[in-house]
Amino acid sequence: MATLIASSLETLQERGRALRATVREAGYAVRVLGSALACLPRDLVHRRRFVLDQLGVCGLSPLPVVCVVGLFTGMILALQIGIELQSFGQAERIADIVGVVLFREMGPFMVAMILTASVGSAMSAEIGTMAVSEEIDALECMSVDPISFLVMPRVLAMALMTPLLTFVGNVLGVVGGCIVARTQLDVPVDVYIRGVMTSLEADLDSLGPLPEEIVTGCIKALIFGLIIAAISCSAGLQARGGAIGVGRAVRSAVIRCFLMLIIIGYYVSWMFFR
């Protein structure tokens, strides 16, 4: 009995240490994001070259992958849903579903996953390598703020490029759905396009003149971009222990980004569409 109690207490202690570490890492990521946003008005002009470089990294590098994935996501979505709708004689309604689902939920989430795997992991690896090789300490010795120099350009670039890539992926997804609707479901192109436009313009909200689905998707993509940049940069800054520590930082950043994207994505959808 005493052995069982001791084992249970040890398990609880391990769970408590893991929970404390998770909360501490989350708090550090929030602090890094806040510091980067606070540096933005003061240091944007001085760091504009680094911001432009990161815009290319965050926007141009993953663009081919986003285009291919967006196109085939729309095709798969149209094919799977269209087959079921066709059995009820409602194949033309596929346009309504594809437009709303892509712009509201699947587009931002799909692009965020791509950016996490391609750009976010690279961010954590780059900053983690600088951390273990004491380059960040050297920056501090030269009175250069690592948050302003390394994190702020990445946060701003990710926040700007994620909504743009999401919109490109959504448009290509609609095109992919149109291809399947025309070739596989015998839905005319004009009927499909009219259905997509009708579904997106059905409900306008107070956020602006754009349809609710487009506004919500852009806001969700912006939040996702901030999450990816904050978690990836904070994981890199905390890297210790040489090459093994950099690998751990990258793995931790990717896992935490995936979890936070799913959780935050649910709550953002709940706030907009409850």
Kinemage of the C-alpha trace (Angstrom):
@kinemage 1
@onewidth
@group {chain A} dominant
@subgroup {mainchain}
@vectorlist {calphas} color= white
{ca met a 1} P 0.000 0.000 0.000
{ca ala a 2} L 2.789 2.409 0.901
{ca thr a 3} L 4.571 1.592 -2.349
{ca leu a 4} L 1.406 2.343 -4.340
{ca ile a 5} L 0.925 5.671 -2.583
{ca ala a 6} L 4.564 6.627 -3.147
{ca ser a 7} L 4.292 5.722 -6.835
{ca ser a 8} L 1.113 7.784 -7.186
{ca leu a 9} L 2.726 10.780 -5.509
{ca glu a 10} L 5.753 10.516 -7.771
{ca thr a 11} L 3.479 10.414 -10.836
{ca leu a 12} L 1.615 13.479 -9.616
{ca gln a 13} L 4.885 15.300 -9.039
{ca glu a 14} L 6.028 14.514 -12.568
{ca arg a 15} L 2.718 15.742 -13.972
{ca gly a 16} L 3.003 18.893 -11.873
{ca arg a 17} L 6.530 19.589 -13.107
{ca ala a 18} L 5.423 19.076 -16.703
{ca leu a 19} L 2.460 21.414 -16.181
{ca arg a 20} L 4.670 24.078 -14.604
{ca ala a 21} L 7.120 23.833 -17.496
{ca thr a 22} L 4.288 24.149 -20.027
{ca val a 23} L 2.838 27.211 -18.295
{ca arg a 24} L 6.284 28.759 -17.996
{ca glu a 25} L 7.006 28.235 -21.704
{ca ala a 26} L 3.595 29.660 -22.647
{ca gly a 27} L 4.196 32.706 -20.487
{ca tyr a 28} L 7.616 33.208 -22.032
{ca ala a 29} L 6.134 33.030 -25.546
{ca val a 30} L 3.505 35.628 -24.626
{ca arg a 31} L 6.202 37.872 -23.147
{ca val a 32} L 8.339 37.550 -26.282
{ca leu a 33} L 5.350 38.427 -28.472
{ca gly a 34} L 4.480 41.427 -26.325
{ca ser a 35} L 8.069 42.682 -26.372
{ca ala a 36} L 8.250 42.284 -30.156
{ca leu a 37} L 5.017 44.229 -30.666
{ca ala a 38} L 6.238 46.919 -28.279
{ca cys a 39} L 9.450 47.286 -30.336
{ca leu a 40} L 7.482 47.681 -33.552
{ca pro a 41} L 6.758 51.463 -33.487
{ca arg a 42} L 10.252 52.313 -32.281
{ca asp a 43} L 12.475 50.051 -34.375
{ca leu a 44} L 10.512 49.358 -37.571
{ca val a 45} L 12.356 51.989 -39.614
{ca his a 46} L 15.769 50.762 -38.460
{ca arg a 47} L 14.907 47.096 -39.070
{ca arg a 48} L 13.128 47.561 -42.396
{ca arg a 49} L 15.760 45.591 -44.326
{ca phe a 50} L 15.368 42.616 -42.008
{ca val a 51} L 11.584 42.909 -42.287
{ca leu a 52} L 11.798 42.815 -46.087
{ca asp a 53} L 14.040 39.751 -45.922
{ca gln a 54} L 11.561 37.983 -43.648
{ca leu a 55} L 8.657 38.942 -45.898
{ca gly a 56} L 10.381 37.015 -48.653
{ca val a 57} L 11.058 34.056 -46.375
{ca cys a 58} L 7.521 33.926 -44.988
{ca gly a 59} L 5.707 34.757 -48.229
{ca leu a 60} L 7.636 33.683 -51.299
{ca ser a 61} L 9.255 30.483 -50.038
{ca pro a 62} L 6.052 28.647 -49.019
{ca leu a 63} L 3.975 30.092 -51.892
{ca pro a 64} L 4.373 27.103 -54.292
{ca val a 65} L 3.396 24.658 -51.556
{ca val a 66} L 0.390 26.766 -50.592
{ca cys a 67} L -0.742 26.925 -54.223
{ca val a 68} L -0.507 23.160 -54.772
{ca val a 69} L -2.088 22.251 -51.434
{ca gly a 70} L -4.866 24.833 -51.855
{ca leu a 71} L -5.734 23.616 -55.349
{ca phe a 72} L -5.934 19.950 -54.389
{ca thr a 73} L -7.694 20.679 -51.100
{ca gly a 74} L -10.506 22.322 -53.043
{ca met a 75} L -10.589 19.407 -55.465
{ca ile a 76} L -10.736 16.803 -52.691
{ca leu a 77} L -13.380 18.749 -50.786
{ca ala a 78} L -15.550 19.172 -53.878
{ca leu a 79} L -15.192 15.531 -54.882
{ca gln a 80} L -15.989 14.030 -51.484
{ca ile a 81} L -18.933 16.308 -50.686
{ca gly a 82} L -20.158 16.484 -54.277
{ca ile a 83} L -20.573 12.719 -54.544
{ca glu a 84} L -22.916 12.742 -51.556
{ca leu a 85} L -24.834 15.785 -52.778
{ca gln a 86} L -25.180 14.264 -56.237
{ca ser a 87} L -27.024 11.282 -54.780
{ca phe a 88} L -29.666 13.757 -53.520
{ca gly a 89} L -29.770 15.717 -56.766
{ca gln a 90} L -28.108 18.769 -55.168
{ca ala a 91} L -24.701 18.736 -56.854
{ca glu a 92} L -24.880 22.466 -57.626
{ca arg a 93} L -24.878 23.214 -53.878
{ca ile a 94} L -21.241 22.137 -53.749
{ca ala a 95} L -20.231 25.723 -54.541
{ca asp a 96} L -21.899 27.031 -51.377
{ca ile a 97} L -20.102 24.511 -49.179
{ca val a 98} L -16.660 24.829 -50.782
{ca gly a 99} L -16.635 28.626 -50.594
{ca val a 100} L -17.742 28.870 -46.981
{ca val a 101} L -15.607 26.014 -45.657
{ca leu a 102} L -12.423 27.195 -47.361
{ca phe a 103} L -12.658 30.880 -46.479
{ca arg a 104} L -13.986 30.356 -42.979
{ca glu a 105} L -11.983 27.445 -41.590
{ca met a 106} L -9.949 25.166 -43.835
{ca gly a 107} L -7.966 27.862 -45.636
{ca pro a 108} L -6.431 29.570 -42.577
{ca phe a 109} L -5.804 26.263 -40.828
{ca met a 110} L -4.214 24.679 -43.912
{ca val a 111} L -1.867 27.620 -44.516
{ca ala a 112} L -0.958 27.811 -40.823
{ca met a 113} L 0.052 24.157 -40.830
{ca ile a 114} L 2.212 24.696 -43.913
{ca leu a 115} L 3.889 27.757 -42.389
{ca thr a 116} L 4.490 25.922 -39.120
{ca ala a 117} L 6.236 23.047 -40.855
{ca ser a 118} L 8.256 25.158 -43.290
{ca val a 119} L 8.826 28.631 -41.825
{ca gly a 120} L 8.199 28.202 -38.105
{ca ser a 121} L 10.595 25.268 -37.785
{ca ala a 122} L 13.251 27.227 -39.692
{ca met a 123} L 12.794 30.203 -37.355
{ca ser a 124} L 13.290 28.103 -34.240
{ca ala a 125} L 16.319 26.364 -35.802
{ca glu a 126} L 17.985 29.632 -36.825
{ca ile a 127} L 17.472 31.392 -33.509
{ca gly a 128} L 18.242 28.203 -31.577
{ca thr a 129} L 21.557 27.834 -33.395
{ca met a 130} L 22.403 31.418 -32.494
{ca ala a 131} L 21.451 30.758 -28.875
{ca val a 132} L 23.622 27.650 -28.437
{ca ser a 133} L 26.567 29.280 -30.229
{ca glu a 134} L 26.307 32.321 -27.894
{ca glu a 135} L 25.601 34.740 -30.727
{ca ile a 136} L 22.597 36.112 -28.847
{ca asp a 137} L 24.831 36.784 -25.847
{ca ala a 138} L 27.184 38.624 -28.186
{ca leu a 139} L 24.300 40.783 -29.408
{ca glu a 140} L 23.444 41.689 -25.829
{ca cys a 141} L 27.088 42.553 -25.138
{ca met a 142} L 26.943 44.970 -28.083
{ca ser a 143} L 23.757 46.533 -26.618
{ca val a 144} L 21.586 45.090 -29.409
{ca asp a 145} L 18.177 43.912 -28.260
{ca pro a 146} L 17.692 40.326 -29.549
{ca ile a 147} L 13.908 40.745 -29.515
{ca ser a 148} L 14.076 43.810 -31.749
{ca phe a 149} L 16.815 42.393 -33.967
{ca leu a 150} L 15.595 38.803 -34.394
{ca val a 151} L 11.997 38.419 -33.256
{ca met a 152} L 10.222 41.618 -34.305
{ca pro a 153} L 10.920 41.287 -38.079
{ca arg a 154} L 9.760 37.661 -38.027
{ca val a 155} L 6.597 38.427 -36.093
{ca leu a 156} L 5.660 41.302 -38.404
{ca ala a 157} L 6.434 39.343 -41.573
{ca met a 158} L 4.434 36.329 -40.433
{ca ala a 159} L 1.484 38.496 -39.385
{ca leu a 160} L 1.415 40.202 -42.802
{ca met a 161} L 2.016 37.215 -45.049
{ca thr a 162} L -0.239 34.614 -43.410
{ca pro a 163} L -3.516 36.364 -44.421
{ca leu a 164} L -2.201 36.953 -47.954
{ca leu a 165} L -1.157 33.327 -48.381
{ca thr a 166} L -4.488 32.241 -46.931
{ca phe a 167} L -6.391 34.279 -49.495
{ca val a 168} L -4.284 32.840 -52.329
{ca gly a 169} L -4.863 29.315 -51.048
{ca asn a 170} L -8.604 29.933 -50.742
{ca val a 171} L -8.883 31.251 -54.291
{ca leu a 172} L -6.985 28.277 -55.672
{ca gly a 173} L -9.154 25.967 -53.576
{ca val a 174} L -12.244 27.466 -55.181
{ca val a 175} L -10.619 26.958 -58.599
{ca gly a 176} L -9.867 23.336 -57.754
{ca gly a 177} L -13.445 22.807 -56.652
{ca cys a 178} L -14.635 24.360 -59.897
{ca ile a 179} L -12.525 21.916 -61.918
{ca val a 180} L -14.001 18.922 -60.100
{ca ala a 181} L -17.534 20.329 -60.223
{ca arg a 182} L -17.323 20.772 -63.975
{ca thr a 183} L -15.518 17.570 -64.921
{ca gln a 184} L -16.888 15.126 -62.349
{ca leu a 185} L -20.248 16.498 -61.219
{ca asp a 186} L -21.469 18.186 -64.440
{ca val a 187} L -22.010 21.526 -62.701
{ca pro a 188} L -21.646 24.489 -65.120
{ca val a 189} L -18.853 26.923 -64.340
{ca asp a 190} L -21.148 29.948 -64.188
{ca val a 191} L -23.473 28.164 -61.750
{ca tyr a 192} L -20.519 27.214 -59.564
{ca ile a 193} L -19.021 30.716 -59.494
{ca arg a 194} L -22.425 32.280 -58.803
{ca gly a 195} L -22.953 29.832 -55.935
{ca val a 196} L -19.568 30.689 -54.391
{ca met a 197} L -20.209 34.421 -54.610
{ca thr a 198} L -23.700 34.041 -53.190
{ca ser a 199} L -22.465 31.999 -50.237
{ca leu a 200} L -19.726 34.517 -49.421
{ca glu a 201} L -22.006 37.548 -49.740
{ca ala a 202} L -24.894 36.014 -47.813
{ca asp a 203} L -24.055 37.595 -44.460
{ca leu a 204} L -22.310 40.929 -43.961
{ca asp a 205} L -21.237 41.955 -40.496
{ca ser a 206} L -20.093 45.149 -38.838
{ca leu a 207} L -16.395 44.427 -39.390
{ca gly a 208} L -16.404 46.010 -42.814
{ca pro a 209} L -17.705 45.789 -46.365
{ca leu a 210} L -16.211 42.333 -46.974
{ca pro a 211} L -18.248 39.162 -46.415
{ca glu a 212} L -18.131 37.698 -42.944
{ca glu a 213} L -16.348 34.526 -44.015
{ca ile a 214} L -13.495 36.449 -45.665
{ca val a 215} L -13.084 38.820 -42.705
{ca thr a 216} L -13.132 35.968 -40.219
{ca gly a 217} L -10.628 33.955 -42.233
{ca cys a 218} L -8.225 36.903 -42.482
{ca ile a 219} L -8.452 37.642 -38.755
{ca lys a 220} L -7.937 33.979 -37.938
{ca ala a 221} L -4.923 33.842 -40.276
{ca leu a 222} L -3.449 36.943 -38.611
{ca ile a 223} L -3.802 35.346 -35.177
{ca phe a 224} L -2.292 32.113 -36.464
{ca gly a 225} L 0.684 33.998 -37.879
{ca leu a 226} L 1.360 35.698 -34.545
{ca ile a 227} L 1.091 32.361 -32.730
{ca ile a 228} L 3.527 30.608 -35.076
{ca ala a 229} L 6.098 33.400 -34.910
{ca ala a 230} L 5.879 33.815 -31.122
{ca ile a 231} L 6.147 30.098 -30.304
{ca ser a 232} L 8.900 29.424 -32.853
{ca cys a 233} L 11.054 32.380 -31.803
{ca ser a 234} L 10.608 31.728 -28.082
{ca ala a 235} L 11.552 28.061 -28.537
{ca gly a 236} L 14.703 29.115 -30.372
{ca leu a 237} L 15.657 31.646 -27.699
{ca gln a 238} L 15.333 28.957 -25.014
{ca ala a 239} L 17.445 26.377 -26.871
{ca arg a 240} L 20.337 24.975 -24.843
{ca gly a 241} L 22.739 22.082 -25.216
{ca gly a 242} L 24.241 22.231 -28.694
{ca ala a 243} L 22.808 20.528 -31.751
{ca ile a 244} L 20.608 18.240 -29.652
{ca gly a 245} L 19.099 21.268 -27.937
{ca val a 246} L 18.321 22.878 -31.297
{ca gly a 247} L 16.547 19.709 -32.428
{ca arg a 248} L 14.515 19.647 -29.227
{ca ala a 249} L 13.601 23.304 -29.680
{ca val a 250} L 12.382 22.720 -33.239
{ca arg a 251} L 10.352 19.671 -32.235
{ca ser a 252} L 8.844 21.492 -29.283
{ca ala a 253} L 7.973 24.531 -31.413
{ca val a 254} L 6.213 22.480 -34.088
{ca ile a 255} L 4.209 20.437 -31.585
{ca arg a 256} L 3.149 23.479 -29.579
{ca cys a 257} L 2.199 25.384 -32.737
{ca phe a 258} L -0.004 22.537 -33.949
{ca leu a 259} L -1.758 22.280 -30.584
{ca met a 260} L -2.275 26.014 -30.201
{ca leu a 261} L -3.559 26.393 -33.770
{ca ile a 262} L -6.238 23.783 -33.148
{ca ile a 263} L -7.255 25.168 -29.754
{ca ile a 264} L -7.175 28.865 -30.659
{ca gly a 265} L -8.861 28.150 -33.996
{ca tyr a 266} L -11.832 26.619 -32.196
{ca tyr a 267} L -12.260 29.546 -29.843
{ca val a 268} L -11.924 32.134 -32.612
{ca ser a 269} L -14.621 30.333 -34.619
{ca trp a 270} L -16.797 30.144 -31.492
{ca met a 271} L -16.471 33.890 -30.881
{ca phe a 272} L -17.420 34.800 -34.458
{ca phe a 273} L -20.124 32.251 -35.189
{ca arg a 274} L -21.730 31.380 -31.840
